[in-house]
Every structure is written in C-alpha cells, then in structure tokens.
Amino acid sequence: MSKIGILSFSDGRAFVHKDLVKMLKGFEDRIVKRLRAAGHEVVTAKQVWTNTLAVSESKKLAKAGCECTIFNYAVWCFPHFTALASRFAPGPLLAFGCINPKFPGMVGLLAGVGGLNQLGVRYDRVFGEIEDAKVFAQVQDFVAAAHAANALKGQTYGLVGGRPMGMYTAVSNTDQWMKQFGVDVEHIDQWELVRRAPEVDGKKVTKARKWLEKNVGKIEYDGKQLTPELLERQIRTTYVMKALIDEWKLDFSGIKAQPELTNSWCTMDITEAFLNDPYDWDGPHEPHVCSTEADMDAALTMQIFKLLTEVKENRATPVLFADVRHYFEKEKVFDLVNSGQHATYFAKRSFRYQDNLPHVRFRPEGFYFPAGGASVMHLAEPGKVTFARLTRRDGKYWMAILKGEFVRFGEKKDWQLVNAVQDNWPHAFAKFDCAPETFLQQYASNHIHAVYGDYVDALVKVCKLTGVEPVVLK
C-alpha cells in the first residue's frame, strides 16, 4: 500500500482561520479514515493558513517519505499557499475538493490549481464526498498511478540479448527511459544463460522437473522436441535467470531468445512463464515481469500494470504478454497468442498453482524453434480485462488503452479455434470494447498486454504523470 500525505488549506486571515479549524479537520478526518480503511498509511500535516506553514508542512511530508500528496480544499484558502506547497510537497499531487457549499472551497481549489497550471505543475483533481464509491475509486486510481510513477524511478530493467528479428518496437532509447521514467537499463549477454546453466545443481533441477511432472496437467514428451533432458535445460536456464536478477538487482527484465537460443539452446517459455507467475517449483514468489523477445516497451507496460495492481489489488498480479495473432470474424474475438510465455496464472486466474497447473499442458515446440523445449500451453480464464501498450510515434511515447474481456466457447469450440491457429502455444480469446477496425487502424505493435479488472483511468493518470499521451480506444 501507499504512504499518502495530506495538506489542508485554510484562509490566510487569522480571525477567519480560527473559526474554520474544527470544520476543516472534520473534512480531513473523513479522508484519512477512508484511506486507512483501504490499507494506506496516511501522514497529516498542520493546517496551512500562512506562507511559512505551506513550506514547512510540505517539507514535513517529504521528509516522512510520502509517495504522493493530497491537497485538501474544503473552505476558501489563499491560492499562493498551493503554489508554495507545490514546490516542496512530495508529488504527484491530487487536488481534492470537498462538498461544502456554504464555504467556497471549490473557489479555493480552482484558484489554487489555476496557479499550478501557470507554474507548469502536473496534478490531478477530484471533487465529491470521499465516502462515495465512485469518488473514492478516482482517488484510488490516482494513488495507484502515483505509486507506479514513483516506483519506476530508480528501477533497473535487465535486457538479456538485444533486438530480436529486426523489431523496432522492441527496442527503446535508454536515455529517454532514464529521463522520462527514471529507469536504467542493464545489458546482459544471452551467453550467460548458456554458460552458467551446467553449473546449476543437478539435484534441484531434477526435483523441479519431477514437481512439474506431478502438477502440470500433461507433459507431452515426444522424444525429440520435448524430452526430460530439454525440460531440465529450460529449468537450468530459469535458475540462471533468477541468479542474474538477484546479482544485478533487476526489477524487471526481458530475454531476446530468438533466434540464437531458440535455434541452438532451448526456448525461454518455461523461464518467462514462471518468472511472471506468483509461484514456481520452489514455492510462492512475487511476479517478476519478464518480456519475451526482450521487448523493452512491453516490459515497461507490464511493469506499470504490475505496480498499479500492488495498490488496487493489494498485491502484484501477473501481466499478460501476447501477440495479436488473428481475428475470428464470426466469433468477433481476437486470438492473443504467444510462444508459450503466458503466465500459468491466467489458466484459472489463481495465485495457487494447484488451481492453475492442472489446466496447463507442456507441448513440444514446433518448427519455429528447432532447439526444442516445452511450450506452456493453456487458455486464459474468462473475465473483464484492461489492455494496454506503450509505443512511440516520432520519438514521443503514447499508450494505447482499451477495455474488453477474455471469453471461452466450450471445450469443443475452443479447440477448433486453437487448432485453426496453433495448437502448442497459449491462447487468450479477447473481445475488445472498440471495433476491430478501430483497433487495427490505430494499434501499433504486434505485442499486447493485459490484467484482469478495470485499469483504464489509472493508466491514463500514469500517462499524465510521466508525459505519455494516453489514447483510449473505444
């Protein structure tokens, strides 16, 4: 959860402020109560009715380590208090307007944020009763967005490999990432995965394979593309990747894989699926965002999603990585498919492997990947979903955002659709809220990402906080 600072503004005349103290505290207490009930840590400051308090109390919130600040407006307040506080209060900033018609708090808010506009300060605003579910949802979206924008700063992305198969959309400018998002990029050669794999303890590798054989619904060994030895190679590679994450202190990552590893070593499907999952054969763990094909903007989109879920769901949830593979016109669904890297979480939308893995098949890789290995095949559990993708237009970031749902048609029909596309890779049948023509005309990447739930407003807020243009497809 987040640590949130609250700064309540008052009238700058001592004789007026004196009569407003109790009322203003009442409004502030309601906000504090609602935020704490949602699990947030809240730090309150003294009411601001002088210029010196605007500065000192804002510094107090910054010193306390708040991730964002709510500017509370319930009465008329001098606008320069807002301007001064914005210089020191920990951002992002939310201007919250309480309903109090006999006292011109709305006037104070509008005057204050007008000054912020002139100063070029980014902020958000919400009006209403904090107890109102819709109003509080807006506050929660802001808090989640503030958490995501702040948490990105200082993180490190591990780029294992480089540009895959000529994909411009998979490679980003490291200077731009640091300047715009505060994220550093650590380049690591894929050779490390090959070189270090034989050093992994064979006993724990075999133990992991047996755990998979016990818990995965079906492992389709074929004696060629998928053997126990190849599966153990994928497990070894996973252990190496976990070691690299620990050694380089990576917050999220991506693995090129194609074509070197998939031609001559093994696929990264096991590694990527179980890094993104909330568990593996060694037990529960926090999902670690890992994009296939070392897609940097994919990983950044996924990391933003993950950080948002930490606030809105009270824990990090896995994020989907997929190709936009096909549109079934009769069924009105897009088939989102990728080379086996979907987290197994999506099989039943559960944090328990016991629920998900019985619905997963490990199938032999096909002709695309002669090195072989297991593809982690399953179908996504139905549910409302938010889709998104960061990409660039002439060097400037924009994010495609849209709502939709994952659907299923029954086992017979599902497999008809799967077999019409590719039967050894995972699928998510997606109905978008926008028309397919709108999507295909505006969307600008072969990869797409998603989480269960409604994250549209939170994503828009993250975009505004990070200088990204949000484009909501409808």
Residue pairs with C-beta under 8 A, 6 or more apart in sequence:
1 38
1 39
1 40
1 41
1 311
1 314
2 40
2 41
2 67
2 68
2 143
2 144
2 146
2 147
2 311
3 40
3 41
3 42
3 43
3 64
3 65
3 66
3 67
4 35
4 40
4 41
4 42
4 43
4 66
4 67
4 68
4 69
4 70
4 143
5 42
5 43
5 44
5 45
5 61
5 64
5 66
5 68
5 69
5 70
5 89
5 90
6 28
6 31
6 32
6 42
6 43
6 44
6 45
6 69
6 70
6 72
7 45
7 48
7 57
7 58
7 61
7 69
7 70
7 71
7 72
7 85
7 89
8 24
8 25
8 27
8 28
8 45
8 47
8 48
8 72
8 74
9 47
9 48
9 49
9 71
9 72
9 73
9 75
9 77
9 78
9 81
9 82
9 85
9 108
9 112
10 17
10 20
10 21
10 24
10 47
10 48
10 49
10 75
10 77
11 17
11 20
11 49
11 75
11 76
11 77
11 78
12 49
12 50
12 77
12 78
12 81
14 49
17 47
17 49
20 75
20 103
21 47
23 74
23 75
23 100
23 103
24 47
24 72
24 74
24 75
25 47
27 72
27 74
27 98
27 100
28 44
28 72
28 74
30 130
30 131
31 70
31 72
31 96
31 130
32 42
32 44
34 130
34 131
34 136
34 139
35 42
35 139
35 143
36 42
38 136
38 140
39 314
40 143
43 60
43 61
43 64
43 66
45 57
45 58
45 60
45 61
46 53
46 57
47 53
48 54
48 57
48 77
48 81
48 85
49 77
49 81
50 81
51 80
51 81
51 84
53 81
54 80
54 81
54 82
54 84
54 85
55 84
55 85
55 87
55 88
57 85
58 69
58 84
58 85
58 86
58 87
58 88
58 89
59 88
61 69
61 89
61 90
62 88
62 89
62 90
65 90
66 90
67 90
67 143
67 146
67 147
67 150
68 90
68 91
68 92
68 93
68 94
68 142
68 143
68 146
68 147
68 150
69 85
69 89
69 90
69 91
69 92
69 93
69 94
70 93
70 94
70 96
70 139
71 82
71 85
71 89
71 93
71 94
71 95
71 96
71 109
71 112
71 123
72 96
72 98
73 95
73 96
73 97
73 98
73 105
73 106
73 108
73 109
73 112
74 98
74 100
74 103
74 105
75 100
75 103
75 104
75 105
75 108
76 103
76 104
76 105
76 107
76 108
77 105
77 108
77 112
79 108
79 111
79 112
79 114
79 115
80 115
81 112
82 95
82 111
82 112
82 113
82 115
82 116
83 112
83 115
83 116
83 119
86 93
86 116
86 119
86 121
86 123
91 122
91 123
91 146
92 122
92 123
92 124
92 142
92 145
92 146
92 149
92 150
92 465
93 116
93 121
93 122
93 123
93 124
94 123
94 124
94 125
94 126
94 139
94 142
94 146
95 109
95 112
95 113
95 116
95 123
95 124
95 125
95 126
96 125
96 126
96 127
96 130
96 139
97 105
97 106
97 109
97 125
97 126
97 127
97 128
98 105
98 129
98 130
99 127
99 128
99 129
106 127
109 125
109 127
113 123
113 125
116 123
122 464
122 465
124 142
124 145
124 461
124 464
126 135
126 138
126 139
126 142
127 135
128 134
128 135
128 138
129 135
130 136
130 139
137 457
138 457
140 311
140 312
141 312
141 457
141 458
141 461
142 461
143 311
144 307
144 308
144 310
144 311
144 312
144 458
144 461
145 308
145 458
145 459
145 461
145 462
145 464
145 465
146 461
146 465
147 307
147 308
147 310
147 311
148 304
148 307
148 308
148 311
148 458
148 462
149 462
149 465
149 466
151 307
151 310
152 181
152 182
152 183
152 303
152 304
152 307
152 466
153 181
153 182
153 183
154 182
154 184
155 182
155 183
155 184
155 251
155 252
155 303
156 183
156 184
156 185
156 186
156 248
156 249
156 250
156 251
157 177
157 183
157 184
157 185
157 186
157 250
157 251
157 252
157 253
157 254
157 296
157 299
157 300
157 303
158 186
158 188
158 244
158 245
158 248
158 250
158 252
158 253
158 254
159 185
159 186
159 187
159 188
159 253
159 254
159 294
159 296
160 188
160 189
160 190
160 192
160 193
160 241
160 244
160 253
160 254
160 255
160 256
160 294
161 189
161 190
161 254
161 255
161 256
161 257
161 260
161 294
162 171
162 187
162 256
162 294
163 170
163 171
163 256
163 294
164 170
164 256
164 257
164 258
164 259
164 293
164 294
164 295
165 258
165 259
165 293
167 293
167 295
167 446
169 295
169 297
169 391
169 444
169 445
169 446
169 447
170 293
170 294
170 295
170 296
170 297
170 298
170 447
171 296
172 296
172 297
172 300
172 392
173 395
174 184
174 185
176 395
177 183
177 184
177 185
177 296
177 300
178 184
180 397
180 466
180 467
180 468
181 300
181 466
183 300
185 296
186 248
186 250
188 244
188 248
190 255
190 256
190 257
190 260
190 261
192 240
192 244
193 237
193 240
193 241
193 255
193 261
193 265
194 261
194 265
196 240
196 243
197 233
197 236
197 237
197 239
197 240
198 236
200 236
200 239
200 240
204 239
205 232
205 235
205 236
205 239
206 232
207 281
208 235
208 280
208 281
208 282
209 228
209 231
209 232
209 235
211 281
212 219
212 231
212 235
212 281
212 362
213 219
215 353
215 354
215 357
215 358
216 357
216 358
216 360
216 361
216 362
217 357
217 358
217 359
217 360
217 361
218 361
218 362
219 226
219 231
219 361
219 362
219 374
220 226
220 361
220 362
220 363
220 364
221 227
221 228
221 364
222 364
224 364
224 372
225 364
225 365
225 366
225 372
225 373
226 362
226 363
226 364
226 365
226 372
226 373
226 374
227 372
230 266
230 372
230 373
230 374
231 270
231 362
231 373
231 374
233 265
233 266
233 373
234 266
234 267
234 268
234 269
234 270
234 271
234 373
234 374
235 270
235 281
237 265
237 266
237 268
237 270
237 271
238 270
238 271
238 274
238 275
238 280
241 253
241 255
241 271
241 275
241 290
242 275
244 250
244 253
245 253
245 275
245 288
250 288
251 303
252 288
252 289
252 290
252 299
252 300
252 302
252 303
252 306
253 275
253 288
253 289
253 290
253 291
253 299
254 290
254 291
254 292
254 293
254 294
254 295
254 296
254 298
254 299
255 261
255 268
255 271
255 272
255 290
255 291
255 292
255 293
255 294
256 293
256 294
257 267
257 268
257 292
257 293
257 294
258 293
261 267
261 268
261 371
262 268
262 365
262 368
262 369
262 370
262 371
263 369
263 370
263 371
264 371
265 371
266 371
266 372
266 373
267 339
267 340
267 365
267 369
267 371
267 372
267 373
267 374
267 375
268 292
268 341
269 339
269 340
269 341
269 365
269 373
269 374
269 375
269 376
270 373
270 374
270 376
271 290
272 290
272 291
272 292
272 321
272 340
272 341
273 340
273 341
273 342
273 343
273 344
273 376
274 280
274 281
274 343
274 344
275 287
275 288
275 289
275 290
276 287
276 288
276 289
276 290
276 318
276 319
276 321
276 341
276 343
276 345
277 287
277 318
277 343
277 344
277 345
277 353
278 284
278 285
278 286
278 287
278 316
278 317
278 318
278 345
278 351
279 285
279 351
279 352
279 353
284 351
286 316
287 306
287 316
287 317
287 318
287 319
287 343
287 345
289 299
289 302
289 303
289 306
289 319
290 299
291 298
291 299
291 302
291 321
291 447
292 298
292 321
292 338
292 339
292 341
293 447
295 321
295 447
297 389
297 390
297 391
297 392
297 445
298 321
298 389
298 445
298 447
298 449
300 390
301 319
301 388
301 389
301 390
301 399
301 449
302 319
302 321
302 449
304 388
304 390
304 459
304 462
305 319
305 388
305 449
305 450
305 451
305 455
306 316
306 317
306 319
307 316
308 451
308 455
308 458
308 459
308 462
309 315
309 316
309 317
309 451
309 453
310 316
312 453
312 455
312 458
313 453
315 351
317 345
317 451
317 452
318 343
318 345
318 346
318 451
319 343
319 449
319 450
319 451
320 336
320 342
320 343
320 346
320 380
320 428
320 448
320 449
320 450
320 451
321 338
321 341
321 342
321 447
321 449
322 336
322 337
322 338
322 342
322 426
322 428
322 447
322 448
322 449
322 450
323 336
323 337
323 338
323 446
323 447
323 448
324 334
324 336
324 443
324 446
324 447
324 448
325 334
325 335
325 336
325 337
325 421
325 422
326 334
326 335
326 337
326 421
327 333
327 334
327 335
327 436
327 440
328 334
328 335
328 417
328 429
331 409
331 417
331 429
332 431
332 436
333 407
333 429
333 430
333 431
334 429
334 430
334 431
334 432
334 436
334 439
335 417
335 421
335 427
335 428
335 429
335 430
336 380
336 427
336 428
336 429
336 430
336 448
336 450
337 421
337 422
337 425
337 426
337 427
337 428
338 425
338 426
338 447
339 365
339 368
339 369
339 375
339 425
340 365
340 374
340 375
340 376
340 377
340 424
340 425
340 426
341 376
341 426
342 376
342 378
342 380
342 426
342 428
344 353
344 356
344 357
344 360
344 376
344 378
345 351
345 356
346 356
346 378
346 380
346 381
346 426
346 428
347 356
347 357
347 359
347 360
347 378
347 379
347 380
347 381
348 355
348 356
348 359
348 381
349 381
349 383
349 452
350 356
356 378
359 378
359 379
360 376
360 377
360 378
361 377
361 378
362 374
362 375
362 376
362 377
363 374
363 375
363 377
363 423
363 424
364 372
364 374
364 375
364 424
365 371
365 372
365 373
365 374
365 375
365 424
366 422
366 424
375 424
375 425
375 426
376 426
377 423
377 424
377 425
377 426
378 426
379 408
379 414
379 418
379 426
379 427
379 428
379 429
380 406
380 426
380 427
380 428
380 429
381 406
382 405
382 406
382 407
382 408
383 405
383 406
383 452
384 403
384 404
384 405
384 452
384 453
384 454
385 403
385 404
385 405
385 406
385 430
385 450
385 451
385 452
385 453
386 401
386 402
386 403
386 404
386 450
386 451
386 453
386 454
386 455
386 456
386 459
387 400
387 401
387 402
387 403
387 404
387 430
387 432
387 448
387 449
387 450
388 399
388 400
388 401
388 402
388 448
388 449
388 450
388 455
388 459
389 399
389 400
389 443
389 444
389 445
389 447
389 448
389 449
390 397
390 398
390 399
390 468
391 397
391 398
391 399
391 400
391 444
391 445
392 398
393 444
396 469
397 466
397 467
397 468
397 469
398 468
398 469
398 470
398 471
399 459
399 463
399 468
399 469
399 470
399 471
400 442
400 443
400 444
400 445
400 471
400 473
401 456
401 459
401 460
401 470
401 471
401 472
401 473
402 432
402 433
402 434
402 439
402 456
402 472
402 473
402 474
403 432
403 433
403 454
403 456
404 430
404 431
404 432
404 433
405 430
405 431
406 428
406 429
406 430
407 429
407 430
407 431
408 414
408 429
409 417
409 429
414 429
415 423
417 427
417 429
418 427
421 427
428 450
430 450
432 439
432 473
433 473
433 474
434 473
434 474
438 473
438 474
439 473
442 471
442 473
443 473
456 472
459 470
460 470
460 472
462 468
463 469
463 470
464 470
